[in-house]
Amino acid sequence: MTTTMAKLREADDVYRRLIVALGKADVLLPSLQVDLSSCADELVGPLLDLGRCNLPTAERLIAALDDGS
């Protein structure tokens, strides 16, 4: 059984890696955060809340995803 702290560390690691990857694509998601309550949930597991972004950011995200295909 994975502890809440282990789930939180895992979520934080992925969060930090995502911030770096998005930065390389010139994409900033200002509301990006770890959903803390999900780290305590046995069924769902850790989640990242990607939050909201403006249209230019969405366009940069689309371009970054299209470049990767």
PDB file of N, CA, C and O in Angstrom:
ATOM      1  N   MET A   1       0.849  -1.187   0.000  1.00  0.00           N
ATOM      2  CA  MET A   1       0.000   0.000   0.000  1.00  0.00           C
ATOM      3  C   MET A   1       0.892   1.247   0.000  1.00  0.00           C
ATOM      4  O   MET A   1       1.804   1.377   0.816  1.00  0.00           O
ATOM      5  N   THR A   2       0.614   2.130  -0.906  1.00  0.00           N
ATOM      6  CA  THR A   2       1.393   3.354  -1.030  1.00  0.00           C
ATOM      7  C   THR A   2       0.876   4.396  -0.039  1.00  0.00           C
ATOM      8  O   THR A   2      -0.329   4.618   0.074  1.00  0.00           O
ATOM      9  N   THR A   3       1.792   5.019   0.664  1.00  0.00           N
ATOM     10  CA  THR A   3       1.387   6.023   1.644  1.00  0.00           C
ATOM     11  C   THR A   3       1.028   7.336   0.967  1.00  0.00           C
ATOM     12  O   THR A   3       1.398   7.591  -0.179  1.00  0.00           O
ATOM     13  N   THR A   4       0.308   8.150   1.695  1.00  0.00           N
ATOM     14  CA  THR A   4      -0.059   9.470   1.190  1.00  0.00           C
ATOM     15  C   THR A   4       1.181  10.286   0.857  1.00  0.00           C
ATOM     16  O   THR A   4       1.221  10.963  -0.170  1.00  0.00           O
ATOM     17  N   MET A   5       2.194  10.228   1.719  1.00  0.00           N
ATOM     18  CA  MET A   5       3.423  10.997   1.470  1.00  0.00           C
ATOM     19  C   MET A   5       4.143  10.502   0.221  1.00  0.00           C
ATOM     20  O   MET A   5       4.690  11.309  -0.530  1.00  0.00           O
ATOM     21  N   ALA A   6       4.153   9.206  -0.012  1.00  0.00           N
ATOM     22  CA  ALA A   6       4.787   8.665  -1.219  1.00  0.00           C
ATOM     23  C   ALA A   6       4.038   9.137  -2.465  1.00  0.00           C
ATOM     24  O   ALA A   6       4.654   9.492  -3.470  1.00  0.00           O
ATOM     25  N   LYS A   7       2.723   9.139  -2.392  1.00  0.00           N
ATOM     26  CA  LYS A   7       1.916   9.625  -3.518  1.00  0.00           C
ATOM     27  C   LYS A   7       2.169  11.108  -3.755  1.00  0.00           C
ATOM     28  O   LYS A   7       2.259  11.555  -4.899  1.00  0.00           O
ATOM     29  N   LEU A   8       2.282  11.862  -2.678  1.00  0.00           N
ATOM     30  CA  LEU A   8       2.549  13.293  -2.791  1.00  0.00           C
ATOM     31  C   LEU A   8       3.911  13.537  -3.428  1.00  0.00           C
ATOM     32  O   LEU A   8       4.046  14.412  -4.283  1.00  0.00           O
ATOM     33  N   ARG A   9       4.921  12.775  -3.020  1.00  0.00           N
ATOM     34  CA  ARG A   9       6.254  12.921  -3.617  1.00  0.00           C
ATOM     35  C   ARG A   9       6.228  12.579  -5.101  1.00  0.00           C
ATOM     36  O   ARG A   9       6.843  13.268  -5.914  1.00  0.00           O
ATOM     37  N   GLU A  10       5.508  11.507  -5.450  1.00  0.00           N
ATOM     38  CA  GLU A  10       5.395  11.115  -6.853  1.00  0.00           C
ATOM     39  C   GLU A  10       4.703  12.213  -7.667  1.00  0.00           C
ATOM     40  O   GLU A  10       5.163  12.571  -8.751  1.00  0.00           O
ATOM     41  N   ALA A  11       3.609  12.740  -7.142  1.00  0.00           N
ATOM     42  CA  ALA A  11       2.876  13.800  -7.836  1.00  0.00           C
ATOM     43  C   ALA A  11       3.737  15.048  -7.982  1.00  0.00           C
ATOM     44  O   ALA A  11       3.716  15.698  -9.027  1.00  0.00           O
ATOM     45  N   ASP A  12       4.492  15.386  -6.942  1.00  0.00           N
ATOM     46  CA  ASP A  12       5.358  16.560  -6.992  1.00  0.00           C
ATOM     47  C   ASP A  12       6.466  16.377  -8.027  1.00  0.00           C
ATOM     48  O   ASP A  12       6.820  17.323  -8.729  1.00  0.00           O
ATOM     49  N   ASP A  13       7.010  15.173  -8.124  1.00  0.00           N
ATOM     50  CA  ASP A  13       8.043  14.893  -9.123  1.00  0.00           C
ATOM     51  C   ASP A  13       7.501  15.079 -10.534  1.00  0.00           C
ATOM     52  O   ASP A  13       8.140  15.720 -11.369  1.00  0.00           O
ATOM     53  N   VAL A  14       6.324  14.520 -10.801  1.00  0.00           N
ATOM     54  CA  VAL A  14       5.713  14.662 -12.128  1.00  0.00           C
ATOM     55  C   VAL A  14       5.366  16.122 -12.394  1.00  0.00           C
ATOM     56  O   VAL A  14       5.561  16.614 -13.505  1.00  0.00           O
ATOM     57  N   TYR A  15       4.853  16.815 -11.384  1.00  0.00           N
ATOM     58  CA  TYR A  15       4.532  18.243 -11.500  1.00  0.00           C
ATOM     59  C   TYR A  15       5.768  19.033 -11.938  1.00  0.00           C
ATOM     60  O   TYR A  15       5.697  19.838 -12.866  1.00  0.00           O
ATOM     61  N   ARG A  16       6.884  18.804 -11.276  1.00  0.00           N
ATOM     62  CA  ARG A  16       8.120  19.537 -11.597  1.00  0.00           C
ATOM     63  C   ARG A  16       8.623  19.203 -12.998  1.00  0.00           C
ATOM     64  O   ARG A  16       9.079  20.086 -13.723  1.00  0.00           O
ATOM     65  N   ARG A  17       8.541  17.932 -13.378  1.00  0.00           N
ATOM     66  CA  ARG A  17       8.964  17.540 -14.728  1.00  0.00           C
ATOM     67  C   ARG A  17       8.055  18.160 -15.789  1.00  0.00           C
ATOM     68  O   ARG A  17       8.523  18.560 -16.855  1.00  0.00           O
ATOM     69  N   LEU A  18       6.761  18.240 -15.494  1.00  0.00           N
ATOM     70  CA  LEU A  18       5.816  18.849 -16.429  1.00  0.00           C
ATOM     71  C   LEU A  18       6.085  20.339 -16.577  1.00  0.00           C
ATOM     72  O   LEU A  18       6.020  20.865 -17.687  1.00  0.00           O
ATOM     73  N   ILE A  19       6.385  21.029 -15.483  1.00  0.00           N
ATOM     74  CA  ILE A  19       6.716  22.460 -15.539  1.00  0.00           C
ATOM     75  C   ILE A  19       7.906  22.685 -16.470  1.00  0.00           C
ATOM     76  O   ILE A  19       7.888  23.598 -17.296  1.00  0.00           O
ATOM     77  N   VAL A  20       8.937  21.854 -16.335  1.00  0.00           N
ATOM     78  CA  VAL A  20      10.139  21.985 -17.173  1.00  0.00           C
ATOM     79  C   VAL A  20       9.794  21.716 -18.637  1.00  0.00           C
ATOM     80  O   VAL A  20      10.188  22.479 -19.519  1.00  0.00           O
ATOM     81  N   ALA A  21       9.061  20.633 -18.898  1.00  0.00           N
ATOM     82  CA  ALA A  21       8.707  20.288 -20.275  1.00  0.00           C
ATOM     83  C   ALA A  21       7.844  21.367 -20.917  1.00  0.00           C
ATOM     84  O   ALA A  21       8.055  21.724 -22.076  1.00  0.00           O
ATOM     85  N   LEU A  22       6.882  21.884 -20.177  1.00  0.00           N
ATOM     86  CA  LEU A  22       6.040  22.957 -20.707  1.00  0.00           C
ATOM     87  C   LEU A  22       6.866  24.210 -20.958  1.00  0.00           C
ATOM     88  O   LEU A  22       6.653  24.903 -21.952  1.00  0.00           O
ATOM     89  N   GLY A  23       7.798  24.505 -20.076  1.00  0.00           N
ATOM     90  CA  GLY A  23       8.666  25.669 -20.262  1.00  0.00           C
ATOM     91  C   GLY A  23       9.481  25.569 -21.535  1.00  0.00           C
ATOM     92  O   GLY A  23       9.666  26.565 -22.235  1.00  0.00           O
ATOM     93  N   LYS A  24       9.975  24.370 -21.845  1.00  0.00           N
ATOM     94  CA  LYS A  24      10.738  24.162 -23.083  1.00  0.00           C
ATOM     95  C   LYS A  24       9.875  24.409 -24.311  1.00  0.00           C
ATOM     96  O   LYS A  24      10.382  24.782 -25.369  1.00  0.00           O
ATOM     97  N   ALA A  25       8.571  24.201 -24.168  1.00  0.00           N
ATOM     98  CA  ALA A  25       7.630  24.446 -25.263  1.00  0.00           C
ATOM     99  C   ALA A  25       7.050  25.849 -25.196  1.00  0.00           C
ATOM    100  O   ALA A  25       6.128  26.176 -25.944  1.00  0.00           O
ATOM    101  N   ASP A  26       7.585  26.689 -24.300  1.00  0.00           N
ATOM    102  CA  ASP A  26       7.121  28.063 -24.109  1.00  0.00           C
ATOM    103  C   ASP A  26       5.645  28.117 -23.707  1.00  0.00           C
ATOM    104  O   ASP A  26       4.899  28.993 -24.145  1.00  0.00           O
ATOM    105  N   VAL A  27       5.244  27.165 -22.869  1.00  0.00           N
ATOM    106  CA  VAL A  27       3.866  27.100 -22.384  1.00  0.00           C
ATOM    107  C   VAL A  27       3.885  27.264 -20.868  1.00  0.00           C
ATOM    108  O   VAL A  27       4.609  26.556 -20.169  1.00  0.00           O
ATOM    109  N   LEU A  28       3.090  28.192 -20.372  1.00  0.00           N
ATOM    110  CA  LEU A  28       2.955  28.406 -18.935  1.00  0.00           C
ATOM    111  C   LEU A  28       1.501  28.184 -18.549  1.00  0.00           C
ATOM    112  O   LEU A  28       0.606  28.867 -19.046  1.00  0.00           O
ATOM    113  N   LEU A  29       1.275  27.228 -17.664  1.00  0.00           N
ATOM    114  CA  LEU A  29      -0.057  27.007 -17.104  1.00  0.00           C
ATOM    115  C   LEU A  29      -0.021  27.539 -15.677  1.00  0.00           C
ATOM    116  O   LEU A  29       0.408  26.835 -14.764  1.00  0.00           O
ATOM    117  N   PRO A  30      -0.471  28.786 -15.477  1.00  0.00           N
ATOM    118  CA  PRO A  30      -0.305  29.426 -14.174  1.00  0.00           C
ATOM    119  C   PRO A  30      -1.074  28.760 -13.039  1.00  0.00           C
ATOM    120  O   PRO A  30      -0.726  28.942 -11.873  1.00  0.00           O
ATOM    121  N   SER A  31      -2.096  28.005 -13.353  1.00  0.00           N
ATOM    122  CA  SER A  31      -2.895  27.358 -12.307  1.00  0.00           C
ATOM    123  C   SER A  31      -2.481  25.912 -12.056  1.00  0.00           C
ATOM    124  O   SER A  31      -3.100  25.230 -11.240  1.00  0.00           O
ATOM    125  N   LEU A  32      -1.447  25.435 -12.741  1.00  0.00           N
ATOM    126  CA  LEU A  32      -0.997  24.052 -12.588  1.00  0.00           C
ATOM    127  C   LEU A  32      -0.617  23.777 -11.142  1.00  0.00           C
ATOM    128  O   LEU A  32       0.154  24.523 -10.539  1.00  0.00           O
ATOM    129  N   GLN A  33      -1.167  22.692 -10.588  1.00  0.00           N
ATOM    130  CA  GLN A  33      -0.859  22.350  -9.200  1.00  0.00           C
ATOM    131  C   GLN A  33      -1.169  20.880  -8.934  1.00  0.00           C
ATOM    132  O   GLN A  33      -1.919  20.243  -9.673  1.00  0.00           O
ATOM    133  N   VAL A  34      -0.583  20.362  -7.876  1.00  0.00           N
ATOM    134  CA  VAL A  34      -0.902  19.020  -7.406  1.00  0.00           C
ATOM    135  C   VAL A  34      -2.232  19.091  -6.670  1.00  0.00           C
ATOM    136  O   VAL A  34      -2.435  19.962  -5.824  1.00  0.00           O
ATOM    137  N   ASP A  35      -3.129  18.182  -6.991  1.00  0.00           N
ATOM    138  CA  ASP A  35      -4.397  18.081  -6.268  1.00  0.00           C
ATOM    139  C   ASP A  35      -4.115  17.293  -4.988  1.00  0.00           C
ATOM    140  O   ASP A  35      -4.062  16.063  -5.001  1.00  0.00           O
ATOM    141  N   LEU A  36      -3.935  18.015  -3.892  1.00  0.00           N
ATOM    142  CA  LEU A  36      -3.504  17.396  -2.637  1.00  0.00           C
ATOM    143  C   LEU A  36      -4.477  16.338  -2.129  1.00  0.00           C
ATOM    144  O   LEU A  36      -4.052  15.301  -1.620  1.00  0.00           O
ATOM    145  N   SER A  37      -5.762  16.586  -2.260  1.00  0.00           N
ATOM    146  CA  SER A  37      -6.732  15.619  -1.736  1.00  0.00           C
ATOM    147  C   SER A  37      -6.670  14.293  -2.485  1.00  0.00           C
ATOM    148  O   SER A  37      -6.979  13.248  -1.912  1.00  0.00           O
ATOM    149  N   SER A  38      -6.276  14.318  -3.753  1.00  0.00           N
ATOM    150  CA  SER A  38      -6.195  13.078  -4.518  1.00  0.00           C
ATOM    151  C   SER A  38      -5.060  12.181  -4.029  1.00  0.00           C
ATOM    152  O   SER A  38      -5.089  10.970  -4.249  1.00  0.00           O
ATOM    153  N   CYS A  39      -4.078  12.757  -3.379  1.00  0.00           N
ATOM    154  CA  CYS A  39      -2.953  11.965  -2.871  1.00  0.00           C
ATOM    155  C   CYS A  39      -3.365  11.103  -1.683  1.00  0.00           C
ATOM    156  O   CYS A  39      -2.666  10.150  -1.340  1.00  0.00           O
ATOM    157  N   ALA A  40      -4.474  11.422  -1.064  1.00  0.00           N
ATOM    158  CA  ALA A  40      -4.971  10.638   0.063  1.00  0.00           C
ATOM    159  C   ALA A  40      -6.047   9.642  -0.363  1.00  0.00           C
ATOM    160  O   ALA A  40      -6.469   8.803   0.433  1.00  0.00           O
ATOM    161  N   ASP A  41      -6.486   9.733  -1.604  1.00  0.00           N
ATOM    162  CA  ASP A  41      -7.556   8.872  -2.109  1.00  0.00           C
ATOM    163  C   ASP A  41      -6.982   7.523  -2.534  1.00  0.00           C
ATOM    164  O   ASP A  41      -6.051   7.474  -3.338  1.00  0.00           O
ATOM    165  N   GLU A  42      -7.520   6.442  -2.007  1.00  0.00           N
ATOM    166  CA  GLU A  42      -7.030   5.101  -2.331  1.00  0.00           C
ATOM    167  C   GLU A  42      -7.454   4.654  -3.729  1.00  0.00           C
ATOM    168  O   GLU A  42      -6.740   3.877  -4.364  1.00  0.00           O
ATOM    169  N   LEU A  43      -8.587   5.122  -4.215  1.00  0.00           N
ATOM    170  CA  LEU A  43      -9.106   4.658  -5.497  1.00  0.00           C
ATOM    171  C   LEU A  43      -8.586   5.459  -6.683  1.00  0.00           C
ATOM    172  O   LEU A  43      -8.231   4.889  -7.715  1.00  0.00           O
ATOM    173  N   VAL A  44      -8.542   6.764  -6.538  1.00  0.00           N
ATOM    174  CA  VAL A  44      -8.192   7.632  -7.667  1.00  0.00           C
ATOM    175  C   VAL A  44      -6.689   7.747  -7.846  1.00  0.00           C
ATOM    176  O   VAL A  44      -6.189   7.607  -8.962  1.00  0.00           O
ATOM    177  N   GLY A  45      -5.974   7.995  -6.788  1.00  0.00           N
ATOM    178  CA  GLY A  45      -4.529   8.212  -6.880  1.00  0.00           C
ATOM    179  C   GLY A  45      -4.219   9.663  -7.177  1.00  0.00           C
ATOM    180  O   GLY A  45      -5.130  10.467  -7.374  1.00  0.00           O
ATOM    181  N   PRO A  46      -2.939  10.004  -7.209  1.00  0.00           N
ATOM    182  CA  PRO A  46      -2.523  11.397  -7.383  1.00  0.00           C
ATOM    183  C   PRO A  46      -2.982  11.982  -8.719  1.00  0.00           C
ATOM    184  O   PRO A  46      -2.909  11.334  -9.763  1.00  0.00           O
ATOM    185  N   LEU A  47      -3.453  13.216  -8.653  1.00  0.00           N
ATOM    186  CA  LEU A  47      -3.873  13.947  -9.845  1.00  0.00           C
ATOM    187  C   LEU A  47      -3.163  15.292  -9.892  1.00  0.00           C
ATOM    188  O   LEU A  47      -2.824  15.868  -8.858  1.00  0.00           O
ATOM    189  N   LEU A  48      -2.942  15.784 -11.113  1.00  0.00           N
ATOM    190  CA  LEU A  48      -2.482  17.149 -11.314  1.00  0.00           C
ATOM    191  C   LEU A  48      -3.651  17.938 -11.862  1.00  0.00           C
ATOM    192  O   LEU A  48      -4.354  17.482 -12.764  1.00  0.00           O
ATOM    193  N   ASP A  49      -3.855  19.115 -11.316  1.00  0.00           N
ATOM    194  CA  ASP A  49      -4.886  20.024 -11.803  1.00  0.00           C
ATOM    195  C   ASP A  49      -4.205  20.953 -12.795  1.00  0.00           C
ATOM    196  O   ASP A  49      -3.396  21.795 -12.406  1.00  0.00           O
ATOM    197  N   LEU A  50      -4.528  20.802 -14.074  1.00  0.00           N
ATOM    198  CA  LEU A  50      -3.895  21.622 -15.103  1.00  0.00           C
ATOM    199  C   LEU A  50      -4.428  23.041 -15.109  1.00  0.00           C
ATOM    200  O   LEU A  50      -3.796  23.940 -15.663  1.00  0.00           O
ATOM    201  N   GLY A  51      -5.578  23.250 -14.501  1.00  0.00           N
ATOM    202  CA  GLY A  51      -6.099  24.600 -14.353  1.00  0.00           C
ATOM    203  C   GLY A  51      -6.600  25.198 -15.655  1.00  0.00           C
ATOM    204  O   GLY A  51      -6.943  24.496 -16.605  1.00  0.00           O
ATOM    205  N   ARG A  52      -6.627  26.508 -15.659  1.00  0.00           N
ATOM    206  CA  ARG A  52      -7.137  27.246 -16.810  1.00  0.00           C
ATOM    207  C   ARG A  52      -5.983  27.930 -17.518  1.00  0.00           C
ATOM    208  O   ARG A  52      -4.934  28.180 -16.924  1.00  0.00           O
ATOM    209  N   CYS A  53      -6.188  28.233 -18.800  1.00  0.00           N
ATOM    210  CA  CYS A  53      -5.180  28.993 -19.541  1.00  0.00           C
ATOM    211  C   CYS A  53      -5.892  29.870 -20.567  1.00  0.00           C
ATOM    212  O   CYS A  53      -7.034  29.615 -20.948  1.00  0.00           O
ATOM    213  N   ASN A  54      -5.183  30.908 -21.000  1.00  0.00           N
ATOM    214  CA  ASN A  54      -5.769  31.790 -22.010  1.00  0.00           C
ATOM    215  C   ASN A  54      -5.593  31.168 -23.398  1.00  0.00           C
ATOM    216  O   ASN A  54      -4.899  30.163 -23.552  1.00  0.00           O
ATOM    217  N   LEU A  55      -6.216  31.762 -24.387  1.00  0.00           N
ATOM    218  CA  LEU A  55      -6.201  31.186 -25.732  1.00  0.00           C
ATOM    219  C   LEU A  55      -4.806  31.135 -26.348  1.00  0.00           C
ATOM    220  O   LEU A  55      -4.467  30.123 -26.961  1.00  0.00           O
ATOM    221  N   PRO A  56      -3.972  32.182 -26.218  1.00  0.00           N
ATOM    222  CA  PRO A  56      -2.620  32.072 -26.763  1.00  0.00           C
ATOM    223  C   PRO A  56      -1.830  30.912 -26.139  1.00  0.00           C
ATOM    224  O   PRO A  56      -1.064  30.241 -26.830  1.00  0.00           O
ATOM    225  N   THR A  57      -2.014  30.681 -24.855  1.00  0.00           N
ATOM    226  CA  THR A  57      -1.339  29.552 -24.208  1.00  0.00           C
ATOM    227  C   THR A  57      -1.862  28.235 -24.766  1.00  0.00           C
ATOM    228  O   THR A  57      -1.085  27.311 -25.007  1.00  0.00           O
ATOM    229  N   ALA A  58      -3.163  28.146 -24.970  1.00  0.00           N
ATOM    230  CA  ALA A  58      -3.747  26.938 -25.559  1.00  0.00           C
ATOM    231  C   ALA A  58      -3.189  26.700 -26.958  1.00  0.00           C
ATOM    232  O   ALA A  58      -2.918  25.559 -27.334  1.00  0.00           O
ATOM    233  N   GLU A  59      -3.017  27.770 -27.729  1.00  0.00           N
ATOM    234  CA  GLU A  59      -2.442  27.638 -29.074  1.00  0.00           C
ATOM    235  C   GLU A  59      -1.004  27.126 -29.010  1.00  0.00           C
ATOM    236  O   GLU A  59      -0.618  26.280 -29.816  1.00  0.00           O
ATOM    237  N   ARG A  60      -0.196  27.633 -28.051  1.00  0.00           N
ATOM    238  CA  ARG A  60       1.179  27.150 -27.894  1.00  0.00           C
ATOM    239  C   ARG A  60       1.197  25.687 -27.466  1.00  0.00           C
ATOM    240  O   ARG A  60       2.056  24.918 -27.897  1.00  0.00           O
ATOM    241  N   LEU A  61       0.258  25.311 -26.628  1.00  0.00           N
ATOM    242  CA  LEU A  61       0.161  23.923 -26.195  1.00  0.00           C
ATOM    243  C   LEU A  61      -0.211  23.017 -27.372  1.00  0.00           C
ATOM    244  O   LEU A  61       0.352  21.933 -27.525  1.00  0.00           O
ATOM    245  N   ILE A  62      -1.143  23.453 -28.188  1.00  0.00           N
ATOM    246  CA  ILE A  62      -1.517  22.704 -29.392  1.00  0.00           C
ATOM    247  C   ILE A  62      -0.306  22.541 -30.303  1.00  0.00           C
ATOM    248  O   ILE A  62      -0.042  21.444 -30.795  1.00  0.00           O
ATOM    249  N   ALA A  63       0.429  23.627 -30.527  1.00  0.00           N
ATOM    250  CA  ALA A  63       1.610  23.569 -31.394  1.00  0.00           C
ATOM    251  C   ALA A  63       2.653  22.606 -30.840  1.00  0.00           C
ATOM    252  O   ALA A  63       3.261  21.848 -31.595  1.00  0.00           O
ATOM    253  N   ALA A  64       2.863  22.632 -29.533  1.00  0.00           N
ATOM    254  CA  ALA A  64       3.848  21.738 -28.914  1.00  0.00           C
ATOM    255  C   ALA A  64       3.424  20.280 -29.061  1.00  0.00           C
ATOM    256  O   ALA A  64       4.256  19.413 -29.328  1.00  0.00           O
ATOM    257  N   LEU A  65       2.143  20.012 -28.888  1.00  0.00           N
ATOM    258  CA  LEU A  65       1.654  18.641 -29.030  1.00  0.00           C
ATOM    259  C   LEU A  65       1.697  18.191 -30.482  1.00  0.00           C
ATOM    260  O   LEU A  65       2.012  17.033 -30.759  1.00  0.00           O
ATOM    261  N   ASP A  66       1.385  19.084 -31.411  1.00  0.00           N
ATOM    262  CA  ASP A  66       1.452  18.746 -32.830  1.00  0.00           C
ATOM    263  C   ASP A  66       2.883  18.459 -33.265  1.00  0.00           C
ATOM    264  O   ASP A  66       3.117  17.569 -34.082  1.00  0.00           O
ATOM    265  N   ASP A  67       3.851  19.213 -32.720  1.00  0.00           N
ATOM    266  CA  ASP A  67       5.261  18.999 -33.059  1.00  0.00           C
ATOM    267  C   ASP A  67       5.753  17.642 -32.584  1.00  0.00           C
ATOM    268  O   ASP A  67       6.667  17.070 -33.179  1.00  0.00           O
ATOM    269  N   GLY A  68       5.166  17.129 -31.535  1.00  0.00           N
ATOM    270  CA  GLY A  68       5.596  15.856 -30.974  1.00  0.00           C
ATOM    271  C   GLY A  68       5.010  14.640 -31.667  1.00  0.00           C
ATOM    272  O   GLY A  68       5.394  13.511 -31.360  1.00  0.00           O
ATOM    273  N   SER A  69       4.091  14.848 -32.593  1.00  0.00           N
ATOM    274  CA  SER A  69       3.450  13.689 -33.232  1.00  0.00           C
ATOM    275  C   SER A  69       4.173  13.211 -34.460  1.00  0.00           C
ATOM    276  O   SER A  69       3.743  12.246 -35.093  1.00  0.00           O
TER     277      SER A  69
END
